[in-house]
Amino acid sequence: MYDLIVIGAGPGGYVCAIRAAQLGLKVACVEGRETLGGTCLNVGCIPSKALLHASHMAHEMHANFATLGLMNAHADVDWDRMQAYKAETVAANTKGIEFLFKKNKVDWIKGWASIPAAGQVKVGDTVHETKNIVIASGSIPSALKGVEVDNDGGVVVDSTGALMLRKIPETMVVIGAGVIGLELGSVYARLGAKVTVIEYLDAITPGMDAEVQKQFQRILSKQGFKFVMGAAVSGVEAADGRATVTYQPKKGGDAKQIDADVVLVATGRRPWHDGLGLETLGVQITDRGQIAIDGHWATNVPGVYAIGDAVPGPMLAHKAEDEGMAVAEVIAGKHGHVNYDVIPGVIYTTPEIASVGLTEEAAKAAGRKVKVGKFPLMGNARAKAMLQAEGFVKLVADAETDRILGAHIIGPGAGEMIHEICVAMEFGAAAQDVALTCHAHPTVSEAVREAALACGDGAIHV
C-alpha cells in the first residue's frame, strides 16, 4: 500500500513524488516513457533550449564577431553533431531524475496507468493500492483542422518533430506565433532557413504586453522572419518531400498558398489524460478538456488530485512544479501554496522575453489605476556593450499604492532578470522599493531599477 502514487513523471509529477517522499510518505511514480522527465525534458523545454543555445552561438559568430574584432570566424554547422549534443543534454538530465528517485526512495513503476477505482492504479496487469493519487499526465500538441502531422515524414511536424528534423530546411512555415513556434522558428532561422510565420490573430505572442509584442515582431523581422498576420490556415498538402500551406486572410480576399520544405504546426497544446479511465471513475472534466480541481488541487473524487498541464492555468513547467510541491504538502497534512499571480513566463529567443503579473492593458481592463515605468536598454551600458540594446524593461504599478502589479522585459537575460520582480511581488513590494535597492554596475539588471525609478521621479540614464 502506497501513501501516494503519482501518474506522470514530468516536471509536476516527479517534483511531487520527490517532495512527498521528503515529507515521509511512501511514494511511487508511474511513467510509460523509457526515460523520466516528461514532455518538458524529453521533447520540449530542455532539447529546444539546447538547440536555441547552439544556434545562438552560430548567430553571434555570423552577426557580431566582426564588430567585436573577432575576424575570419566561420561556423560550419554539423547538424548531426548538434542533434547529438541535444540528446546528450537530455540524457544527463533524465539520468539525474532517476538518481533523485533512488535517493528519495521513490518507486518508478514503468508503464501506462489507468485508475479503475479510487485508491487503485493499474499498470499492465498489476493493480497497485494507494491512499492518494495525483494525476500529472501533462499535455500534447493541439491538432489543427485540415492539417495532418507526420513527425516521421519530417515535412509537416509538431514541436516534437521539429526537434529531430533529418536536415536543416531551406524554407519553413510556422503555423502559430506563440512561444513554441517562435522559439523553434528561431533555431532554424539562425541556421539559415527562411522562416514564415502565419498567425490567425493580429499580434504575435497572444496575451503579452502590447509594446513587447510590437518590438519583438520588429526584431524578429530584422532577423529574417516573415510574418503573415490575421490569416487562417485551411489546409496543408504534403507531397514529394515538400508541403503547400493554404491560408485565407481574415479580412477577406482570395485564398493564398505558400510552399515550404517543412511546416511546423505550433497552435498550442491540450490536456492529455487519455486512457486513465476518468470518465468511468466520474472525475469532472471542464469544457476545455481540463481536469476540474478545487483550491487544494483535489478532483471531485476523494483521494484523487490533479496538477500541471492537465488542469486549468498556464501550461508551464514551473507552474506544474509549484503545484506538485504544494499538493504533496497538502496530502502530507501541511499547507500547500501557489501564488498564481506571480508565475513568470519566458520566451527563450534572442532577445529573451520575460513577463510576470498584469500587463498594462489587463490592469486597465480590470479597472485598476496604474502608472508605468519604462526604460530602454539603449540607456544601459552593459546591453550596448553586448550589442543587445534593442529592448526595454517595463514596470506596471498601482497608481495610488505604488505596489508592483507586473513587469515585462525584452532583452538579454530577461528570463533571469524577471525573478527580481517575482520576489518583489511575492513580498508586496512597491516600485520605490526596487528603485532604492542598489544594483551592481555594469549589469543589464540596472535597467530594472531604472524602470522602477521611472515609476517615480524619473529614470537617470534616459
Residue pairs with C-beta under 8 A, 6 or more apart in sequence:
1 26
1 129
1 130
1 131
2 26
2 27
2 28
2 107
2 128
2 129
2 130
2 131
3 20
3 25
3 26
3 27
3 130
3 131
3 132
3 331
4 17
4 20
4 25
4 26
4 27
4 28
4 130
4 131
4 132
4 133
4 134
4 328
4 331
5 27
5 28
5 29
5 30
5 109
5 113
5 121
5 128
5 130
5 132
5 133
5 134
6 13
6 14
6 16
6 17
6 20
6 27
6 28
6 29
6 30
6 133
6 134
6 136
7 13
7 29
7 30
7 113
7 115
7 121
7 133
7 134
7 135
7 136
7 137
7 276
8 29
8 30
8 31
8 38
8 135
8 136
8 137
8 138
8 308
9 17
9 29
9 30
9 31
9 33
9 36
9 37
9 38
9 97
9 108
9 136
10 37
10 38
10 39
10 40
10 41
10 136
10 138
10 308
10 309
10 317
10 320
11 37
11 38
11 40
11 41
11 308
11 317
11 318
11 320
11 321
11 324
12 38
12 136
12 138
12 307
12 308
12 309
12 317
12 320
12 321
12 323
12 324
13 29
13 31
13 38
13 134
13 136
13 307
13 308
13 320
13 324
14 29
14 36
14 37
14 38
14 97
14 100
14 101
14 324
15 320
15 321
15 324
15 325
16 134
16 136
16 307
16 323
16 324
16 325
16 327
16 328
17 27
17 28
17 29
17 101
17 104
17 106
17 324
17 328
18 100
18 101
18 104
18 106
19 324
19 325
19 328
19 329
20 27
20 328
20 331
20 332
21 27
21 104
21 105
21 106
22 104
23 328
23 329
23 332
23 334
24 332
25 328
25 331
25 332
27 104
27 105
27 106
27 107
28 106
28 107
28 108
28 109
28 128
28 130
29 36
29 101
29 106
29 107
29 108
29 109
30 109
30 110
30 111
30 112
30 113
30 121
30 123
31 38
31 108
31 109
31 110
32 110
32 111
32 112
32 113
33 42
35 41
35 42
35 90
35 91
35 94
36 94
36 97
36 98
36 101
36 108
37 46
37 90
37 93
37 94
37 97
38 44
38 138
39 138
39 139
39 140
40 46
40 317
41 90
41 93
41 94
41 97
42 90
42 94
43 159
43 160
43 163
44 159
44 317
45 317
46 89
46 90
46 93
47 86
47 87
47 89
47 90
47 163
48 159
48 163
48 180
48 183
48 184
48 187
48 348
49 348
50 85
50 86
50 89
50 90
51 82
51 86
51 163
51 184
51 187
52 183
52 186
52 187
52 348
52 349
54 82
54 85
54 86
55 186
55 187
55 188
55 190
55 191
56 190
56 350
57 75
58 75
58 77
58 190
58 191
59 190
59 350
61 73
61 74
61 75
62 75
64 387
65 71
65 73
66 73
67 387
68 387
77 168
77 191
77 192
79 167
79 168
79 191
83 164
86 163
98 108
100 106
101 107
101 108
109 121
109 123
109 128
110 123
111 123
111 124
112 123
112 275
113 121
113 122
113 123
113 276
114 121
114 122
114 275
114 276
114 277
115 121
115 122
115 133
115 276
115 277
115 278
115 281
115 304
116 122
116 127
116 277
116 281
117 281
118 133
118 281
118 301
118 302
118 303
118 304
119 129
119 130
119 131
119 133
119 303
120 127
120 128
120 129
120 130
121 127
121 128
121 130
121 133
122 128
131 303
132 303
132 304
132 305
132 331
133 303
133 304
133 305
134 297
134 305
134 306
134 307
134 324
134 327
134 328
134 331
135 273
135 276
135 278
135 291
135 299
135 304
135 305
135 306
135 307
135 310
136 306
136 307
136 308
136 310
136 320
136 324
137 271
137 272
137 273
137 276
137 308
137 310
138 271
138 272
138 308
138 309
138 310
139 269
139 270
139 271
139 272
139 309
139 310
139 315
140 269
140 270
140 272
141 149
141 158
141 159
141 160
141 265
141 266
141 267
141 268
141 269
141 270
142 267
142 268
142 269
142 270
143 149
144 175
144 233
144 265
144 267
146 233
146 234
146 235
146 236
147 156
147 175
147 233
147 235
147 236
147 263
147 265
148 156
148 236
148 238
149 156
149 157
149 158
149 161
149 265
150 156
150 157
150 161
150 238
151 157
151 158
151 160
151 161
151 164
152 161
153 238
154 161
154 165
154 166
154 262
155 238
155 241
155 242
155 243
155 261
155 262
155 263
156 236
156 238
156 243
156 262
156 263
156 265
157 165
157 262
157 263
157 264
157 265
158 264
158 265
158 266
159 180
159 184
159 264
159 266
161 264
162 184
162 262
162 264
163 184
165 262
168 188
168 191
168 192
168 193
169 188
169 193
169 260
169 261
169 262
170 192
170 193
170 194
170 261
171 193
171 194
171 195
171 196
171 259
171 260
171 261
171 262
172 185
172 188
172 193
172 194
172 195
172 196
172 260
172 261
172 262
172 263
172 264
173 195
173 196
173 197
173 198
173 243
173 245
173 258
173 260
173 262
173 263
173 264
174 181
174 182
174 184
174 185
174 195
174 196
174 197
174 198
174 263
174 264
174 266
175 181
175 198
175 233
175 236
175 245
175 263
175 264
175 265
175 266
175 267
176 197
176 198
176 199
176 265
176 266
176 267
176 268
177 197
177 199
177 201
177 204
177 205
177 206
177 227
177 229
178 204
178 205
178 206
178 266
178 267
178 268
179 205
179 345
179 347
180 266
181 197
181 264
181 266
182 197
182 204
182 205
182 220
182 347
182 349
183 347
183 348
183 349
184 264
184 266
185 195
185 197
185 225
185 264
186 220
186 223
186 349
186 350
188 195
188 262
189 195
189 223
189 224
189 225
190 223
193 261
193 262
194 224
194 226
195 224
195 225
195 226
196 225
196 226
196 227
196 228
196 258
196 260
197 204
197 225
197 226
197 227
197 228
198 228
198 231
198 233
198 245
198 247
198 258
199 227
199 228
199 229
199 230
199 231
200 230
200 231
200 232
200 233
200 250
201 229
201 230
202 229
202 230
203 210
203 213
203 214
203 217
203 229
204 213
204 216
204 217
204 220
204 227
204 229
205 212
205 213
205 216
205 347
205 353
207 359
208 216
208 345
208 353
208 355
208 359
208 408
209 355
209 359
209 360
209 361
209 394
209 408
210 359
210 360
210 361
211 360
211 374
211 392
211 394
211 408
212 353
212 355
212 394
212 408
212 410
215 390
215 391
215 392
215 410
216 347
216 349
216 353
216 410
217 227
219 351
219 390
219 391
219 410
220 227
220 349
221 227
228 247
228 258
230 249
230 250
230 251
231 247
231 248
231 249
231 250
231 256
232 247
232 248
232 250
233 245
233 246
233 247
234 246
234 247
234 248
234 255
235 245
235 246
236 243
236 244
236 245
236 246
236 263
236 265
237 243
237 244
237 246
238 263
241 261
242 259
242 260
242 261
243 259
243 260
243 261
243 262
243 263
244 257
244 258
244 259
245 257
245 258
245 259
245 260
245 263
246 255
246 256
246 257
247 255
247 256
247 257
247 258
248 255
248 256
249 256
269 309
269 315
270 289
271 288
271 289
271 290
271 291
271 309
271 310
271 311
272 309
272 310
273 291
273 310
278 285
278 291
279 285
281 301
281 304
282 300
282 301
283 291
283 292
283 299
283 300
283 301
283 304
283 306
284 291
284 292
284 299
284 300
285 291
285 292
286 292
286 312
288 312
290 310
290 311
290 312
291 299
291 306
291 310
291 311
292 299
292 300
292 311
292 312
293 299
293 305
293 306
293 311
293 312
296 305
296 327
296 330
296 336
297 305
297 306
297 307
297 311
297 323
297 326
297 327
297 330
297 336
298 304
298 305
299 305
299 306
305 327
305 330
305 331
307 320
307 323
307 324
307 327
308 315
308 319
308 320
308 323
308 324
309 315
309 320
311 323
313 319
313 340
314 343
314 345
316 343
316 345
318 343
318 344
319 338
319 340
319 343
322 338
322 343
323 338
325 336
326 336
326 337
326 338
327 336
328 336
329 335
329 336
330 336
339 426
341 357
341 425
342 356
342 357
342 422
342 425
342 426
343 356
344 354
344 355
344 356
344 415
344 418
344 419
344 422
345 354
345 355
345 356
346 352
346 353
346 354
346 414
346 415
346 418
347 353
347 354
348 415
350 388
350 412
351 388
351 390
351 391
351 410
351 411
351 412
351 414
352 409
352 410
352 411
352 412
352 413
352 414
352 415
353 409
353 410
353 414
354 407
354 408
354 409
354 414
354 415
354 417
354 418
355 406
355 407
355 408
355 409
355 418
356 406
356 407
356 418
356 421
356 422
356 425
357 396
357 404
357 405
357 406
357 407
357 421
357 425
358 366
358 368
358 396
358 405
358 406
359 396
359 406
359 408
360 370
360 372
360 394
360 396
360 406
362 406
363 370
363 396
363 405
363 406
364 370
368 398
368 399
368 405
369 398
369 399
369 400
370 396
370 397
370 398
370 399
370 405
371 396
371 397
371 398
371 399
371 402
371 455
372 394
372 395
372 396
372 397
372 454
372 455
373 394
373 395
373 397
373 431
373 451
373 452
373 453
373 454
373 455
373 456
373 459
374 392
374 393
374 394
374 395
374 451
374 454
375 392
375 393
375 394
375 447
375 450
375 451
375 453
375 454
375 459
375 461
375 462
376 389
376 391
376 392
376 462
377 383
377 384
377 388
377 389
377 390
377 391
377 392
377 393
377 411
377 444
377 447
378 384
378 389
378 390
379 447
379 450
379 459
379 461
379 462
380 389
380 442
380 444
380 446
380 447
380 450
380 461
381 441
381 442
382 442
382 443
382 444
382 446
383 389
383 391
383 411
383 412
383 444
383 447
385 442
386 412
386 444
388 411
388 412
389 411
390 410
390 411
391 409
391 410
391 411
391 412
391 414
392 409
392 410
392 411
392 447
392 451
393 407
393 408
393 409
393 411
393 417
393 447
393 448
393 450
393 451
394 407
394 408
394 409
394 451
395 404
395 406
395 407
395 421
395 431
395 434
395 448
395 451
395 452
395 454
395 455
396 404
396 405
396 406
396 407
396 408
397 403
397 404
397 405
397 430
397 431
397 455
398 405
401 430
402 430
402 431
402 432
402 455
402 456
403 428
403 429
403 430
403 431
404 421
404 424
404 425
404 429
404 430
404 431
404 434
405 425
407 418
407 421
407 448
407 451
409 417
409 418
409 447
409 448
411 417
411 444
411 447
412 444
413 444
413 445
417 444
417 445
417 447
417 448
420 434
420 445
420 448
421 434
421 448
424 433
424 434
431 452
431 455
431 456
432 452
432 455
432 456
433 452
434 448
434 449
434 452
435 449
435 452
435 453
435 455
435 456
437 449
439 445
439 446
439 448
439 449
440 446
450 459
450 460
450 461
450 462
451 459
453 459
453 460
454 462
